[in-house]
Amino acid sequence: MVDCRITAVRKTEYRDLMELYENPIEHACDVCVGDVWTTNGCERPDGFCESAWESIFPFVKVLSEGGGNFFDGWMKDEHSAMISCNDGFRPVSFYIEAINGSEE
């Protein structure tokens, strides 16, 4: 089993949708663009958002088991994926890549 590096590459907010549909909340997301986590195999890294983990876990699992090539050539690097969390108001896009044990 290999580890994966997860990098937050984009965070978007849809204020129009928030105003229309979301109840006001004080704090929604701690992720910042540039944040990086490393998995231990396919275990959720400490401090990684549980909701975002639910969205990306299937891809992390496949990559950590040595698989890839999602959707027949979707990614330039077949051992990677670009997956967004499931927050429809402020989605975060994560670049997930399989790494060997010596990279960190």
DRENFIKOL-539678 format. One record per atom (N, C-alpha, C): atom name; x, y, z. Coordinates in nm, 3 decimals. Atoms other than C-alpha are relative to their C-alpha. Example, Ala and Ser with C-alpha at 12.3 -4.5 7.8 and 13.67 -1.06 7.14 Angstrom:
! residues 2
- N;0.089;-0.119;0.000
- CA;1.230;-0.450;0.780
- C;0.090;0.120;0.000
- N;-0.082;-0.119;-0.006
- CA;1.367;-0.106;0.714
- C;-0.077;0.109;0.073
This chain:
! residues 104
- N;0.085;-0.118;0.000
- CA;0.000;0.000;0.000
- C;0.090;0.124;0.000
- N;-0.077;-0.125;0.006
- CA;0.133;0.348;-0.087
- C;-0.078;0.113;0.064
- N;0.064;-0.118;-0.057
- CA;0.062;0.685;0.069
- C;-0.047;0.091;-0.112
- N;0.046;-0.101;0.095
- CA;-0.117;0.970;-0.101
- C;0.022;0.139;0.059
- N;-0.009;-0.140;-0.039
- CA;-0.056;1.343;-0.090
- C;-0.129;0.067;-0.049
- N;0.123;-0.071;0.031
- CA;-0.370;1.556;-0.081
- C;0.029;0.149;0.013
- N;-0.028;-0.143;0.000
- CA;-0.332;1.922;-0.176
- C;-0.127;0.077;-0.034
- N;0.114;-0.087;0.030
- CA;-0.608;2.184;-0.157
- C;0.046;0.101;-0.105
- N;-0.046;-0.086;0.110
- CA;-0.575;2.366;-0.490
- C;-0.096;0.113;-0.034
- N;0.095;-0.109;0.028
- CA;-0.891;2.577;-0.509
- C;-0.114;-0.007;0.101
- N;0.116;-0.011;-0.089
- CA;-1.166;2.698;-0.277
- C;-0.089;0.109;-0.057
- N;0.094;-0.092;0.062
- CA;-1.472;2.864;-0.421
- C;-0.117;0.023;0.093
- N;0.123;-0.028;-0.075
- CA;-1.771;3.032;-0.260
- C;-0.106;0.049;-0.096
- N;0.114;-0.043;0.080
- CA;-2.108;3.067;-0.424
- C;-0.094;0.081;0.089
- N;0.076;-0.087;-0.091
- CA;-2.245;3.363;-0.229
- C;-0.147;0.009;-0.039
- N;0.139;-0.008;0.042
- CA;-2.560;3.379;-0.440
- C;-0.080;-0.120;0.050
- N;0.068;0.119;-0.050
- CA;-2.649;3.022;-0.346
- C;-0.011;0.002;0.152
- N;0.004;-0.012;-0.145
- CA;-2.560;3.086;0.018
- C;-0.116;0.088;0.045
- N;0.107;-0.094;-0.035
- CA;-2.796;3.383;0.032
- C;-0.138;-0.060;-0.024
- N;0.129;0.060;0.033
- CA;-3.076;3.186;-0.131
- C;-0.038;-0.118;0.088
- N;0.034;0.129;-0.058
- CA;-3.051;2.854;0.048
- C;0.062;-0.035;0.135
- N;-0.071;0.044;-0.120
- CA;-2.809;2.838;0.340
- C;-0.039;0.083;0.122
- N;0.018;-0.071;-0.126
- CA;-2.889;2.924;0.699
- C;0.135;0.061;0.038
- N;-0.128;-0.062;-0.038
- CA;-2.627;3.166;0.832
- C;0.076;-0.087;0.100
- N;-0.087;0.073;-0.092
- CA;-2.335;2.989;0.998
- C;0.127;0.082;0.021
- N;-0.118;-0.080;-0.032
- CA;-2.034;3.138;1.170
- C;0.126;-0.055;-0.063
- N;-0.125;0.059;0.046
- CA;-1.769;2.893;1.062
- C;-0.031;-0.127;-0.078
- N;0.035;0.115;0.083
- CA;-1.791;2.648;0.776
- C;0.117;-0.087;-0.041
- N;-0.110;0.079;0.058
- CA;-1.447;2.541;0.653
- C;0.135;0.058;0.040
- N;-0.135;-0.041;-0.039
- CA;-1.089;2.554;0.781
- C;0.104;-0.019;-0.109
- N;-0.098;0.032;0.104
- CA;-0.924;2.442;0.458
- C;0.042;0.128;-0.073
- N;-0.055;-0.112;0.077
- CA;-0.696;2.693;0.285
- C;0.070;-0.054;-0.123
- N;-0.073;0.039;0.120
- CA;-0.558;2.674;-0.067
- C;0.147;-0.013;0.038
- N;-0.139;0.028;-0.031
- CA;-0.212;2.523;-0.039
- C;0.019;-0.096;0.116
- N;-0.011;0.099;-0.108
- CA;-0.288;2.302;0.262
- C;0.033;-0.136;-0.060
- N;-0.043;0.132;0.048
- CA;-0.128;1.958;0.223
- C;-0.009;-0.100;0.115
- N;0.007;0.111;-0.093
- CA;-0.194;1.628;0.399
- C;0.061;-0.122;-0.067
- N;-0.051;0.128;0.052
- CA;-0.030;1.288;0.360
- C;-0.073;-0.112;0.072
- N;0.069;0.114;-0.058
- CA;-0.221;0.967;0.413
- C;0.100;-0.105;0.045
- N;-0.073;0.121;-0.034
- CA;-0.091;0.655;0.579
- C;-0.080;-0.112;-0.066
- N;0.083;0.092;0.079
- CA;-0.214;0.415;0.313
- C;-0.128;0.072;-0.037
- N;0.126;-0.068;0.031
- CA;-0.580;0.500;0.289
- C;-0.071;0.048;0.127
- N;0.057;-0.055;-0.123
- CA;-0.630;0.632;0.643
- C;-0.015;0.151;-0.011
- N;0.025;-0.145;0.000
- CA;-0.779;0.980;0.686
- C;0.107;0.069;0.082
- N;-0.102;-0.073;-0.075
- CA;-0.504;1.222;0.787
- C;-0.062;0.077;0.117
- N;0.045;-0.080;-0.114
- CA;-0.535;1.393;1.125
- C;-0.034;0.141;-0.046
- N;0.041;-0.137;0.031
- CA;-0.723;1.721;1.095
- C;-0.066;0.018;-0.134
- N;0.064;-0.014;0.131
- CA;-0.865;1.646;0.751
- C;-0.151;-0.005;0.018
- N;0.146;-0.011;-0.010
- CA;-1.233;1.741;0.713
- C;-0.068;-0.134;-0.028
- N;0.070;0.128;0.015
- CA;-1.454;1.435;0.764
- C;-0.093;-0.001;-0.121
- N;0.092;-0.007;0.113
- CA;-1.707;1.551;0.507
- C;0.075;-0.006;-0.133
- N;-0.082;0.005;0.123
- CA;-1.440;1.613;0.241
- C;0.057;-0.139;-0.019
- N;-0.056;0.136;0.008
- CA;-1.289;1.272;0.324
- C;-0.101;-0.095;-0.063
- N;0.103;0.086;0.059
- CA;-1.619;1.105;0.235
- C;-0.001;0.014;-0.152
- N;0.000;-0.023;0.144
- CA;-1.595;1.263;-0.111
- C;0.122;-0.058;-0.070
- N;-0.124;0.040;0.068
- CA;-1.233;1.177;-0.185
- C;0.045;-0.142;0.033
- N;-0.049;0.131;-0.044
- CA;-1.192;0.846;-0.001
- C;0.002;-0.108;-0.108
- N;-0.007;0.107;0.101
- CA;-1.287;0.616;-0.292
- C;0.121;0.013;-0.092
- N;-0.115;-0.023;0.088
- CA;-1.011;0.774;-0.503
- C;0.130;-0.025;0.075
- N;-0.118;0.026;-0.082
- CA;-0.755;0.767;-0.220
- C;0.020;-0.150;0.015
- N;-0.009;0.146;-0.019
- CA;-0.833;0.399;-0.164
- C;0.060;-0.067;-0.123
- N;-0.050;0.060;0.124
- CA;-0.774;0.306;-0.528
- C;0.148;0.036;-0.021
- N;-0.138;-0.044;0.019
- CA;-0.455;0.513;-0.549
- C;0.094;-0.067;0.101
- N;-0.086;0.060;-0.102
- CA;-0.319;0.375;-0.222
- C;0.023;-0.149;-0.025
- N;-0.014;0.142;0.034
- CA;-0.372;0.022;-0.355
- C;0.075;-0.019;-0.132
- N;-0.078;0.010;0.123
- CA;-0.165;0.102;-0.665
- C;-0.078;0.019;-0.128
- N;0.084;-0.019;0.118
- CA;-0.456;0.166;-0.899
- C;0.004;0.143;-0.050
- N;0.009;-0.134;0.058
- CA;-0.548;0.471;-1.100
- C;-0.067;-0.006;-0.134
- N;0.056;-0.010;0.135
- CA;-0.628;0.563;-1.458
- C;-0.153;0.010;0.005
- N;0.145;-0.019;-0.015
- CA;-0.974;0.684;-1.354
- C;-0.061;0.048;-0.131
- N;0.079;-0.041;0.116
- CA;-1.227;0.720;-1.634
- C;0.083;-0.002;-0.129
- N;-0.075;0.026;0.123
- CA;-0.987;0.589;-1.900
- C;0.081;0.120;-0.049
- N;-0.093;-0.103;0.044
- CA;-0.724;0.861;-1.909
- C;-0.041;0.142;0.033
- N;0.049;-0.132;-0.039
- CA;-0.900;1.153;-1.739
- C;0.114;0.091;0.045
- N;-0.108;-0.081;-0.054
- CA;-0.583;1.274;-1.561
- C;0.129;-0.022;-0.080
- N;-0.130;0.013;0.068
- CA;-0.243;1.345;-1.720
- C;0.087;-0.102;0.073
- N;-0.072;0.099;-0.080
- CA;-0.085;1.148;-1.434
- C;-0.104;-0.102;0.044
- N;0.104;0.100;-0.029
- CA;-0.283;0.825;-1.411
- C;-0.005;-0.041;0.147
- N;-0.001;0.030;-0.143
- CA;-0.188;0.791;-1.043
- C;-0.038;0.124;0.081
- N;0.047;-0.120;-0.068
- CA;-0.372;1.108;-0.945
- C;-0.149;0.020;-0.031
- N;0.140;-0.036;0.024
- CA;-0.722;1.256;-0.924
- C;-0.023;0.141;0.052
- N;0.043;-0.133;-0.046
- CA;-0.883;1.600;-0.886
- C;-0.145;-0.015;0.043
- N;0.132;0.025;-0.055
- CA;-1.184;1.571;-0.657
- C;-0.039;0.116;0.091
- N;0.051;-0.108;-0.086
- CA;-1.398;1.837;-0.489
- C;-0.082;-0.059;0.114
- N;0.084;0.043;-0.112
- CA;-1.565;1.807;-0.153
- C;-0.147;0.021;-0.038
- N;0.142;-0.001;0.033
- CA;-1.942;1.782;-0.141
- C;-0.074;0.123;0.051
- N;0.064;-0.124;-0.044
- CA;-2.010;2.134;-0.006
- C;-0.041;0.080;-0.123
- N;0.050;-0.071;0.117
- CA;-2.228;2.292;-0.271
- C;0.010;0.150;0.007
- N;-0.012;-0.144;-0.018
- CA;-2.181;2.640;-0.127
- C;0.145;0.049;-0.008
- N;-0.142;-0.038;-0.003
- CA;-1.801;2.647;-0.086
- C;0.089;-0.122;-0.026
- N;-0.079;0.120;0.028
- CA;-1.642;2.348;-0.260
- C;0.150;0.027;-0.001
- N;-0.146;-0.002;0.005
- CA;-1.272;2.278;-0.218
- C;0.043;-0.110;-0.096
- N;-0.054;0.098;0.094
- CA;-1.087;2.104;-0.500
- C;0.133;-0.051;0.053
- N;-0.119;0.065;-0.052
- CA;-0.822;1.856;-0.391
- C;0.070;-0.078;-0.111
- N;-0.081;0.081;0.090
- CA;-0.539;1.717;-0.603
- C;0.056;-0.113;0.084
- N;-0.042;0.119;-0.075
- CA;-0.469;1.363;-0.484
- C;0.099;-0.076;-0.087
- N;-0.100;0.072;0.077
- CA;-0.154;1.182;-0.591
- C;0.064;-0.108;0.085
- N;-0.072;0.107;-0.066
- CA;0.004;0.853;-0.503
- C;0.146;0.040;0.010
- N;-0.141;-0.032;-0.019
- CA;0.352;0.900;-0.358
- C;0.068;-0.123;0.057
- N;-0.072;0.109;-0.064
- CA;0.622;0.659;-0.256
- C;0.042;0.044;0.138
- N;-0.032;-0.029;-0.138
- CA;0.741;0.641;0.102
- C;0.109;0.102;0.022
- N;-0.111;-0.093;-0.018
- CA;1.046;0.862;0.041
- C;-0.039;0.144;-0.027
- N;0.042;-0.137;0.028
- CA;0.852;1.167;-0.079
- C;-0.083;0.052;0.116
- N;0.084;-0.064;-0.103
- CA;0.704;1.406;0.176
- C;0.016;0.147;-0.012
